[in-house]
Amino acid sequence: MRLNEIFALIPTTDVFADIGCDHGLLCQMVLLSGKAKRILAADISEFCLNKAKTLLGDNAEYFLGDGLDALGGIIPDVTVISGMGGNTVLHILAGRVLPKVIISPQNDVFKVRKTLTESGYKITEDKTIVDNGKFYDIIALEPGKMTLNELQLTFGAFFDRNDPIFAARLKHNKERLLSYKQTPLNKQKLILINKAMELLNKGETDNE
């Protein structure tokens, strides 16, 4: 489950914020674990925020508004931004370098990695997970410097780790692309997938 994977990356901290908290389930997991002294639940939707209030009661603070702006200047120690498009994630983080951010963009992940690593962040974790048959990226970032090559921007900063889920994702994406019309863009995507597969296979051979 994606929330479990995100939760596992959250360290013990003072101030935790879930931007786009929706139903408040992640905040509840943090609350029950005792990982944070202070929990901030923010959402642009009053309907969603009310669901979180019903679940969490007086155990969290609630903020209605757009992204981090809703917090009114509070800087969380750990911030989660999940379940949004890549451009929305970038909009929320624009001009801000926070102590620790955990994101799970739904698309435009190449652009997200490129923009954030050129804006004062380094990636500390970058993993592929599968949830209900779909693949997702979960990325943890902290202030710092990092330069990524094209394969890292496309597949993840640490894509060449021996990760069976990532290998399955590559295979799935390759099979899907081969079923599409072979446009120049799709051909370029296949070239990148094949390069990544070659590196993974080389790594397996080296470890034997």
N, C-alpha and C positions, 0 to 999 in steps of 0.2 A: 504494500500500500504506500502510495506516494507520501502521505503525511508522516508515516512512520520513518521513512528515509530522511525526510527533512528534519524531523524531530531529533533523529540520531546525530545530526550535525550541530545541534544547538548546545553550546557549552553552558555550564553554570554561570550565571551573570546577575547583575543588579537590575537592569532595565531591559525588558524584552518587548518588541513591538511586532505585531502581525499586521502588515499593510494589505488591505483587502481581505479582512479576516473572515468574511462570509458568515458561516454558521458558528464560528468560534471553536471548532474542534481542536485545532492546533494549540490555541491558547489554553484550552482545557488540559491538554496533554502536558503542557509546560507547567500549569498550575499544580496538577496532581503529582508531578515529578519533583516539585520544589526547585526547579532549575532557575527560576527568576524570583527576585524579591518584589518586583513591580511589573505588571503585565498591561500593555497598552494594546487595545483592539481598535483598529481604524478601518472604516469602509466608506466608500462614496455613496453607498445605498443605505438609506435609513431602514429599509425593510431587513436587509442583511444584518445590520448592526443590532437591530432589535432581537434577532434570532440569537446573536452572541450574548446579548444582555440576559435573555431568558436562560441560557445555558450556564453562564458564569456568575450572574448576580453581582454581588458587591466585591467579588474577588479580582476584578479588572477595572481599568479606566477606559472610557469609550470616547471615540473621536469620529465625528461625522465630517467627511470632506475628502478632498482630492489628495491622495497619496500622503507623503510626508508633511505637506503643508497643513494637513489636518491636525498635526501634533502641536502646532503653535510654538515651534522653536525647541521642543524637547528633542534631544539627541539620544536615541536608544544605544545601548551597548551592543545589542544584537537585533537585527532587523530581518524579517522574512517578507519577501515579495513573491508570491506564488500564484499560479493559475491565471496569469495575464499574458498578453502578447508581448513580444520582445520590445516593440516600440513604446508600449505603455511602461514597461520596466525602466527603459532609458529615460522616459519623461519624468518618472518619479525620482530617479536618482540624478537627474541633470544638475551639474554644478555642486553635487554633494559627495564627499568622501567620508563614509561612516565607518565606525570602528570595526564592525563585522556585518556582512550582508549575506544572506542565503536566498538565492533566487531559483525559480523554475519557470523560465520563459517558455511559452507554448509555440513560438515560432521565431524566425529571424535570429537564431542563436549565434550564427556567425557574426552578425552585426553587433549583437550584445557583447560577445567576448571581445571583439575588436575595439569597440567604443570604450568599454570600461577599463580594459588594460592600457588604453591610451589616455585615460582620464584620472590616473592616480590609484588604480587598484591592481592587486595581484591576485591570482586565483590560487586558493589553498586546497580546494577539492572540486572535482569536476567529474561527475559520474553519470552513467546511463542506468536507468532503471526501467522495469516494465511493470505496468499496472493495468489490469483488465485488458491485456493483449496489446496495449499501446506503449510505445517507448517515450521516455521523457528524460530531459537533462536537468540535473540539480547541480548548481554551482555555488560554491562558497568563496567569498572575496574579503580581503582585508586591504588596508592602505599599503601601497608599495609599487614597485616597478616590475613589469613583466613584458617580454616580447614573445609573441606566438607566431609560428609559421602557418602556412595555409592549411595544412592538415590539422594542426591543433585548433585553429579557429573554426574549422568545419566540424571536427569530430570530438573535440575536447582537449584540454591542456595536457591530460595524461592518458590520451586514447591508447597509447601503446602498452599500457599495463595488460597483464594477462587476465582479461575480464571476459568471461563467457557470455555475459549479457550483451556487452558491446559487440562482440564477434557475431552474435545472433542478429543484432540490429543491422550490422553491415551487410550480412547475407540477405536479410529481409529487404533492405533498401536496394541492393543490387538486383535482386529478382524482380522487384517492382519496376525499377528503371528499365530493365530489359523488356518489359511488357509494354512500355510506352513507345511512342514514335521517337526515333533517334534524332532529335534536334541537336544543334550544336551545344546547347546548354546541358541537355541530358548526357551527351557524350562526354562533356567535361566533368560532370558529376561522377560518371562511371570511371573515368581516369583516376579521380581522387579516391574513390572507393577501392579500386584495385591497388593503388599505392599503399593505402592503409592496410589492406589485407596482406600485402607482401611484407610489410613491417611486422605485423602480428605473427605471421608464419615464421619469419626470421627469428623473432623473439622466442617462439616455441622451440625452434630448432636449437638455438643457442642454449636453452635451458635443459635440453635433454642430456 
